[in-house]
Amino acid sequence: MPLGTLERTPPPFFRQGPSALTKLVCCSALAVFLMAADTRLALIEPLRAGVATVLHPVERVLLVPVRLVQGAVLYMAGLREAVIAEEHARSLLARQSEQAARAEVLDQENRHLRELLGLRSRLTARAQAAEVLYEARDPFSRKLVLDRGQAHGVAPGSPVINEAGVLGQVTRVYPLSSEVTLLTDKDAAIPLLNTRTQQRGVAYGANAGAGMELRFMPDNVDIVEGDLMNTSGIDGVYPPGLPVARVVSVERRAEGGFARIGLAPLTQADGVRHVLVLEPIGLQRPEAAAPEPEAAAPPAHASAPQGAATPAASAPAGQAPRALPAAAGAAAAAAAAAVRSGTPVAPAAATGTTTPAPRPRPPEARPAAAPAAARSTAPA
């Protein structure tokens, strides 16, 4: 083969095409066009929706192992938490059962002691549920508005509580709503009782509206941080024994010889939706034992049966006679009237009371049995 027929350049190893720079420019222009078209005209939205629809089953299949692993981890963690919660609930139930048994014994003992001392039982306040509508718009006060008012039987001064303790007191009542002043208001005051020392005091709302202060307590008062303060019930508004606050700070070196004691309310007004409105103690009507009916007094002109002894006559020697009954008083009034009218009065031997004696008849008209009758009615 002649050498002139052979190509002088070797064949390329790869097929040659457009250069890399040309490809970069074309792809960049296409990308810019697609972005502009998608932003302005939303031309790619159908294509994107179609691709997402096609890839959705694939995504679900690929997520199955991930979901299985996550479910297994959550199951094991939940099982462990359930076991811990069950143990805690069992221990709490055991403590509550013990406390309930002690409370029942103490309640029986308290009832027995009250019966022994003749004391009446504590009043049980009537309550009705209410819902908090909104908080008052006054920024310088702490008040709530409830959906119960005068039409529902809410009275001014009614205590308002929730599951944690006392929340405040009803200060204004409208026909269909009522306004509650919280204990943290600067104008609120409530008498308290220290459950540890049984010492009374009066708590006021703090100026900042965030807590309470136990004022006018001497600097040597027996109170420490953590003491629980309940209602004392001496104000005639709050029932006794309701939890109110806990002591959080005690400053004994204050001005004027009084301690500065800070309290933290057990109830927080933020987030409260439902409350109970109690009836004030002053409006409650306890069931009292009906008094025994007194014996009807006989009329003044009625005479007692013969042989009946009066308290004055039957009193032992050396003792003062007891007060005469109503019949004796009526007889005495009749005797005084007879004296004023001029009628002579003679003592009655049978009844011990004074009755007007009949006027003596003339000697010629007196019957023969009169002296014997007079002797029989003469006092012994």
Summary of the structure (lengths in Angstrom):
residues: 380
radius of gyration: 48.7
end to end distance: 188.4
largest distance: 207.3
contacts: 899
relative contact order: 0.07
helix: 36%
strand: 21%
